[in-house]
Amino acid sequence: QVQLAESGGGLVQPGGSLRLSCTASETIFSTYIMGWYRQAPGKQRELVAQITSGSTINYADSVKSRFTISRDIAKNTMSLQMNSLKPEDTAVYYCRLSARSGIYWGQGTQVTVSS
């Protein structure tokens, strides 16, 4: 059972930056997709960005050119660099892993963008 642990959320002013990290408890050797999702109050959970084991990357239109997803295979870590943050980016951000063994979610980390 793979466990995912997120870190890096917090409170930031509009225009600021945050970096989220997600660490997996074990190395994934099969084909996989790792991604960041977010859920704002009263809204459905939505995909923010994802990266495949083949290094294909996709972003939601709302975060393109502001957010950057990356991974460190040696450390079993995926990161999300968020720049030029807006109040509408406020949400709980979740790390998700889709692998041959199943789908796994982290516990979520709160990101609040407010002055």
PASEBA-1860 file (N, C-alpha, C; in nm, 3 decimals):
! residues 115
1> QVQLAESG> 0.084/-0.117/0.000/0.000/0.000/0.000/0.090/0.125/0.000 ~ 0.087/0.197/-0.110/0.167/0.317/-0.120/0.103/0.429/-0.039 ~ 0.183/0.501/0.034/0.135/0.617/0.108/0.198/0.742/0.049 ~ 0.117/0.847/0.041/0.163/0.975/-0.013/0.154/1.080/0.096 ~ 0.257/1.160/0.108/0.261/1.265/0.209/0.291/1.398/0.143 ~ 0.196/1.494/0.158/0.214/1.626/0.100/0.270/1.722/0.205 ~ 0.337/1.824/0.156/0.385/1.931/0.243/0.397/2.058/0.161 ~ 0.406/2.171/0.232/0.434/2.297/0.164/0.320/2.394/0.152
9> GGLVQPGG> 0.201/2.357/0.196/0.089/2.450/0.188/0.104/2.563/0.288 ~ 0.013/2.659/0.278/0.015/2.770/0.373/-0.062/2.890/0.322 ~ -0.038/3.002/0.388/-0.103/3.128/0.354/-0.004/3.216/0.278 ~ -0.048/3.270/0.167/0.038/3.356/0.086/-0.045/3.469/0.028 ~ 0.018/3.582/0.006/-0.052/3.696/-0.053/-0.065/3.678/-0.205 ~ -0.166/3.742/-0.263/-0.178/3.736/-0.410/-0.049/3.780/-0.477 ~ -0.011/3.706/-0.581/0.114/3.731/-0.650/0.232/3.656/-0.593 ~ 0.214/3.593/-0.480/0.322/3.519/-0.415/0.341/3.380/-0.471
17> SLRLSCTA> 0.431/3.306/-0.408/0.467/3.172/-0.454/0.466/3.073/-0.339 ~ 0.438/2.948/-0.374/0.449/2.837/-0.281/0.499/2.716/-0.359 ~ 0.562/2.625/-0.288/0.607/2.500/-0.349/0.551/2.385/-0.267 ~ 0.474/2.301/-0.333/0.419/2.182/-0.269/0.505/2.061/-0.305 ~ 0.516/1.970/-0.211/0.589/1.845/-0.236/0.503/1.726/-0.197 ~ 0.523/1.618/-0.268/0.452/1.492/-0.239/0.555/1.380/-0.243 ~ 0.569/1.310/-0.133/0.665/1.201/-0.125/0.593/1.068/-0.113 ~ 0.630/0.976/-0.199/0.572/0.841/-0.195/0.654/0.753/-0.101
25> SETIFSTY> 0.586/0.660/-0.035/0.652/0.575/0.065/0.739/0.468/0.001 ~ 0.725/0.448/-0.130/0.806/0.348/-0.197/0.824/0.384/-0.343 ~ 0.922/0.325/-0.406/0.947/0.349/-0.547/0.844/0.277/-0.632 ~ 0.793/0.347/-0.731/0.695/0.289/-0.822/0.769/0.247/-0.948 ~ 0.770/0.119/-0.975/0.845/0.068/-1.090/0.759/0.052/-1.214 ~ 0.629/0.047/-1.196/0.541/0.027/-1.311/0.509/0.162/-1.374 ~ 0.441/0.156/-1.486/0.392/0.279/-1.549/0.295/0.349/-1.453 ~ 0.309/0.481/-1.442/0.223/0.552/-1.349/0.196/0.694/-1.397
33> IMGWYRQA> 0.098/0.753/-1.334/0.069/0.895/-1.351/0.061/0.954/-1.211 ~ 0.135/1.061/-1.188/0.125/1.134/-1.062/0.069/1.273/-1.092 ~ -0.014/1.319/-1.003/-0.075/1.448/-1.030/-0.113/1.523/-0.905 ~ -0.141/1.650/-0.924/-0.193/1.738/-0.821/-0.337/1.774/-0.856 ~ -0.423/1.759/-0.759/-0.563/1.799/-0.771/-0.591/1.901/-0.662 ~ -0.699/1.975/-0.680/-0.738/2.070/-0.575/-0.890/2.073/-0.563 ~ -0.932/2.108/-0.444/-1.075/2.119/-0.418/-1.101/2.241/-0.333 ~ -1.175/2.335/-0.391/-1.215/2.455/-0.319/-1.350/2.430/-0.252
41> PGKQRELV> -1.382/2.505/-0.148/-1.509/2.487/-0.079/-1.627/2.496/-0.174 ~ -1.715/2.397/-0.170/-1.835/2.398/-0.253/-1.812/2.361/-0.398 ~ -1.689/2.321/-0.432/-1.658/2.287/-0.570/-1.607/2.144/-0.580 ~ -1.612/2.090/-0.701/-1.561/1.956/-0.723/-1.409/1.956/-0.729 ~ -1.351/1.843/-0.695/-1.207/1.829/-0.705/-1.168/1.833/-0.854 ~ -1.061/1.906/-0.884/-1.020/1.923/-1.022/-0.871/1.896/-1.039 ~ -0.835/1.852/-1.158/-0.695/1.829/-1.189/-0.623/1.962/-1.208 ~ -0.507/1.974/-1.146/-0.424/2.093/-1.162/-0.310/2.064/-1.261
49> AQITSGST> -0.238/1.955/-1.237/-0.125/1.920/-1.323/-0.093/1.773/-1.300 ~ -0.038/1.710/-1.402/0.002/1.571/-1.386/0.124/1.541/-1.471 ~ 0.199/1.439/-1.427/0.318/1.396/-1.497/0.317/1.244/-1.502 ~ 0.351/1.189/-1.616/0.352/1.044/-1.631/0.492/0.990/-1.612 ~ 0.500/0.859/-1.600/0.631/0.795/-1.590/0.712/0.816/-1.717 ~ 0.645/0.847/-1.827/0.714/0.878/-1.952/0.744/1.026/-1.969 ~ 0.721/1.102/-1.861/0.753/1.246/-1.856/0.658/1.334/-1.936 ~ 0.542/1.283/-1.970/0.440/1.369/-2.032/0.374/1.452/-1.924
57> INYADSVK> 0.361/1.582/-1.950/0.306/1.675/-1.851/0.182/1.743/-1.907 ~ 0.082/1.758/-1.822/-0.039/1.832/-1.859/-0.076/1.927/-1.746 ~ -0.130/2.042/-1.784/-0.174/2.143/-1.688/-0.318/2.182/-1.716 ~ -0.389/2.219/-1.612/-0.518/2.283/-1.630/-0.494/2.420/-1.693 ~ -0.586/2.464/-1.777/-0.569/2.593/-1.844/-0.551/2.707/-1.743 ~ -0.616/2.696/-1.630/-0.615/2.804/-1.532/-0.480/2.824/-1.465 ~ -0.390/2.725/-1.476/-0.261/2.737/-1.408/-0.143/2.737/-1.505 ~ -0.169/2.719/-1.633/-0.061/2.718/-1.732/0.019/2.847/-1.723
65> SRFTISRD> 0.148/2.836/-1.733/0.247/2.944/-1.728/0.270/2.996/-1.586 ~ 0.191/2.950/-1.488/0.211/2.993/-1.349/0.263/2.879/-1.261 ~ 0.218/2.758/-1.289/0.255/2.642/-1.209/0.348/2.552/-1.289 ~ 0.440/2.485/-1.216/0.531/2.391/-1.280/0.537/2.263/-1.198 ~ 0.509/2.152/-1.262/0.516/2.022/-1.195/0.650/1.958/-1.228 ~ 0.707/1.888/-1.131/0.834/1.820/-1.154/0.842/1.699/-1.061 ~ 0.942/1.617/-1.084/0.959/1.500/-0.998/1.107/1.472/-0.981 ~ 1.138/1.408/-0.869/1.273/1.361/-0.840/1.260/1.211/-0.818
73> IAKNTMSL> 1.295/1.135/-0.920/1.275/0.990/-0.914/1.354/0.928/-0.801 ~ 1.475/0.974/-0.780/1.562/0.916/-0.677/1.504/0.934/-0.537 ~ 1.426/1.041/-0.518/1.369/1.070/-0.386/1.222/1.032/-0.377 ~ 1.167/0.974/-0.484/1.023/0.938/-0.486/0.936/1.060/-0.457 ~ 0.975/1.174/-0.510/0.908/1.300/-0.479/0.857/1.369/-0.604 ~ 0.741/1.427/-0.591/0.685/1.512/-0.696/0.660/1.649/-0.634 ~ 0.682/1.754/-0.712/0.665/1.890/-0.660/0.576/1.972/-0.752 ~ 0.520/2.076/-0.694/0.441/2.172/-0.771/0.486/2.312/-0.730
81> QMNSLKPE> 0.554/2.380/-0.819/0.594/2.518/-0.795/0.482/2.609/-0.843 ~ 0.428/2.687/-0.752/0.315/2.773/-0.784/0.357/2.919/-0.773 ~ 0.353/2.990/-0.883/0.390/3.132/-0.887/0.269/3.216/-0.925 ~ 0.280/3.343/-0.900/0.173/3.439/-0.935/0.038/3.389/-0.883 ~ 0.036/3.350/-0.759/-0.086/3.292/-0.703/-0.199/3.394/-0.695 ~ -0.319/3.343/-0.716/-0.440/3.425/-0.716/-0.535/3.375/-0.607 ~ -0.624/3.459/-0.560/-0.721/3.414/-0.459/-0.800/3.291/-0.504 ~ -0.825/3.281/-0.634/-0.901/3.166/-0.684/-0.820/3.036/-0.683
89> DTAVYYCR> -0.693/3.044/-0.648/-0.612/2.923/-0.631/-0.630/2.863/-0.491 ~ -0.702/2.933/-0.406/-0.725/2.883/-0.271/-0.803/2.752/-0.274 ~ -0.748/2.650/-0.211/-0.809/2.518/-0.212/-0.725/2.424/-0.127 ~ -0.777/2.305/-0.104/-0.696/2.196/-0.051/-0.635/2.125/-0.171 ~ -0.505/2.108/-0.169/-0.434/2.045/-0.279/-0.398/1.901/-0.240 ~ -0.429/1.810/-0.332/-0.407/1.668/-0.307/-0.310/1.611/-0.409 ~ -0.226/1.523/-0.362/-0.137/1.446/-0.446/-0.207/1.314/-0.481 ~ -0.197/1.271/-0.604/-0.260/1.146/-0.649/-0.163/1.065/-0.730
97> LSARSGIY> -0.163/0.936/-0.705/-0.082/0.842/-0.781/-0.173/0.737/-0.842 ~ -0.163/0.719/-0.973/-0.235/0.612/-1.041/-0.132/0.516/-1.096 ~ -0.130/0.394/-1.041/-0.031/0.295/-1.081/-0.101/0.162/-1.105 ~ -0.025/0.064/-1.150/-0.083/-0.068/-1.176/-0.145/-0.126/-1.049 ~ -0.088/-0.093/-0.935/-0.136/-0.150/-0.809/-0.259/-0.079/-0.755 ~ -0.294/0.036/-0.812/-0.413/0.106/-0.764/-0.399/0.256/-0.773 ~ -0.497/0.325/-0.715/-0.498/0.471/-0.709/-0.483/0.512/-0.564 ~ -0.395/0.606/-0.541/-0.364/0.649/-0.405/-0.373/0.800/-0.396
105> WGQGTQVT> -0.418/0.847/-0.279/-0.432/0.991/-0.254/-0.356/1.028/-0.128 ~ -0.303/1.148/-0.127/-0.248/1.204/-0.005/-0.359/1.263/0.079 ~ -0.321/1.314/0.195/-0.421/1.365/0.290/-0.464/1.508/0.257 ~ -0.389/1.575/0.172/-0.423/1.711/0.132/-0.348/1.815/0.213 ~ -0.321/1.927/0.149/-0.257/2.040/0.216/-0.328/2.168/0.173 ~ -0.355/2.254/0.270/-0.432/2.375/0.244/-0.343/2.484/0.186 ~ -0.391/2.544/0.078/-0.328/2.663/0.020/-0.430/2.775/0.024 ~ -0.393/2.884/0.089/-0.482/3.000/0.099/-0.410/3.122/0.043
113> VSS> -0.473/3.184/-0.054/-0.417/3.304/-0.116/-0.506/3.422/-0.079 ~ -0.453/3.509/0.006/-0.534/3.618/0.058/-0.443/3.730/0.107 ~ -0.492/3.852/0.094/-0.418/3.966/0.146/-0.464/3.998/0.288
END
